[in-house]
C-alpha cells in the first residue's frame, strides 16, 4: 500500500479528519503530515502473520496473589 502522506494533501487531510485532528491540521499541518508519514513507515516495519489469530507477543497474564 502506498504511503498516504505521499499521495497529497487531500489524503492526509482525510486521515487527519478521520482521526479527529481538524484543529491540529489547521494549526500544525506540517507536524500532522510528519506524524502520518511516520505511522506509515512503522506500519510497513512489521510483518503481518499468516494466521490472523496469531499474537505478535506471547499472551500475558495478571500476577497471581501470593506468587
N, C-alpha and C positions, 0 to 999 in steps of 0.2 A: 504494500500500500504506500502511495507517495506521501511525502511529508506534507501535512496540512498547511504548515506555515509557508511553504514554498509555492503554494497554489494561489496566493494572492490575499489581499486584504479582505475580500468577501468571505472566503472560507474561514479565515482567522476571526473575523467579526462574528460569524455564525457560531463558532466554537466558544468564543467569549460570552456571547449572549446565552448560549445553552448552559454555560457554567454559572450564569448569574453575575457576570463581571462587566455589566454595561458601564458602570461608573469608572471602574478601573480602565476599561477600554477607552473611554473618553478622556480620562486624565493622564493615563500612563500607558499609552498604546505600545510603545517600544518594549516596555517590560512585559506586557502580556504576550506580545509576539515572541519574545525570547523564551518565556515560560512554555508556550505552545511548542516551540521548536525543541526545547529540552525534553519535554514529555514525549515527543515523537521519537527522539533519539533513544530514550530509555526504553520505550516500548519495543523497539527493534533489538534491544540488547539481550532479551530473554527468549529462549526457545520455547515454543508452545508445546506442551506434552501431547503425545498421540492420544492418550486416554483423557477425556475431559474431566473425569473424576479424580485424576491424579493431583496430589497436593505438591506444591513446589518445595515444601519443607515437611519434615515429619510432624505428625499431629502432636500437639502439646496437651498436657492435662494439668489441671489445677493441683497444687500440692495438697497432700492428704494431711489432716491434723495428726500430730504425734510422729511424723516421719522426719 
